[in-house]
Amino acid sequence: MAAKPQTEHSTTDQQQPGARTRLVAGPGVLLVWLYGVMSVGAVSRSIYEILVRFDTAPLAHTLSAVAAVVYAFITYTLVRGGERARRAALVCCAAELAGVLIVGTWTVVEPSAFPDSTVWSTYGMGYVFIPVLLPVTGMLWLRRARGQRPATKA
């Protein structure tokens, strides 16, 4: 029997079904760690604010809860990995950046609209500007991770 001629791509070069692009590698580890910390901080802050002080600034406290959900979802997608998760995280990072820029600008232009601050107030100044830097860094990392092959088990 004659051997089959090899094609340009062998089976080891092709993504196997179920294989996922690894997003938590190198700088991705720091990104996941920062998103995890921001998730915990934003979730705990928003739960406290909604339970104890919601009537003082409902818009600000609701926006803090939205930020918490966004951070938690991005953390989950980065850990999950795969092309679909990468695309979902990229969209969420873009939405997060838009939120930070809109809320940040709103709090600077009309501070009376926010009697209490949010995670995204003044572009995240209360969080050392991490809320405005994190989505930019995340989008850069996720764009770079687009062409990576799945991690293989040794």
C-alpha positions, -999 to +999 in steps of 0.1 A: +000+000+000+013+034-009+016+060+018-007+090+015+011+121+004+014+147+031-005+179+026+007+213+035-009+211+070-005+180+091-030+171+118-007+185+145-008+220+129-046+221+129-066+230+159-082+199+172-119+199+182-123+211+218-088+227+218-088+262+232-065+292+227-048+298+260-053+334+272-037+330+306+000+329+297+027+354+302+012+389+307-022+373+306-016+359+341-012+395+354-043+406+335-064+378+350-051+386+384-059+423+381-094+416+367-099+392+395-089+418+421-111+444+404-140+419+404-138+412+441-134+449+449-163+461+426-186+432+437-181+438+474-184+476+470-216+474+450-232+449+473-225+471+503-236+502+485-269+487+472-278+472+506-268+501+528-268+533+508-287+528+475-311+556+482-283+582+484-271+577+449-289+550+429-272+558+396-237+556+410-244+524+429-260+507+399-231+517+377-207+501+403-228+469+401-225+470+363-187+474+365-186+445+389-205+423+364-182+434+335-150+427+355-163+392+366-173+383+331-140+393+316-121+374+343-142+343+335-136+345+298-099+350+302-097+319+324-120+299+301-099+305+270-108+297+235-115+319+205-151+325+214-142+336+249-114+358+235-139+375+212-164+380+241-137+394+264-126+418+236-161+431+232-165+435+270-132+453+273-143+477+246-176+482+264-158+486+297-135+513+282-165+531+267-182+530+302-151+543+319-148+571+294-185+581+295-189+578+333-155+594+339-163+624+316-198+626+332-184+628+367-160+655+357-185+676+337-215+672+360-202+660+395-236+668+411-251+639+391-230+615+413-233+623+450-213+591+456-185+579+434-185+548+412-156+525+402-154+545+370-157+580+385-131+604+372-117+577+350-110+554+380-090+578+400-101+562+432-086+529+419-053+545+407-067+548+372-067+510+368-102+510+354-091+531+324-058+513+319-071+477+323-094+475+293-068+491+270-042+465+282-068+438+279-077+447+243-040+447+233-034+413+249-066+398+234-057+411+199-022+396+203-037+363+215-058+360+184-033+341+164-019+318+192-023+281+190-039+261+218-017+249+246-008+213+242-003+189+270+032+175+273 
